[in-house]
């Protein structure tokens, strides 16, 4: 993404309202606002440590569930067809 500056110069006896409208149109055509908003509200990904802890917790819970299933503490209901 390149930095885009939008520049509009006043033409002769052009009034300020039409100058502002022309500027707004140029800004929308250039796509500056969507790019800036995407950068402003971008969310960071999870850190390596958080990802690792979440994975370990998931593995621990899966092992506990499997152990409970083998011991008969978990009842699995089968769907009727």
Secondary structure, DSSP 8 states (H G I E B T S, - for coil): -----------TT--HHHHHHHHHHHHHHHTHHHHHHHHHT------HHHHHHHHHHHHHHHHHHHHHHHHT-S-------
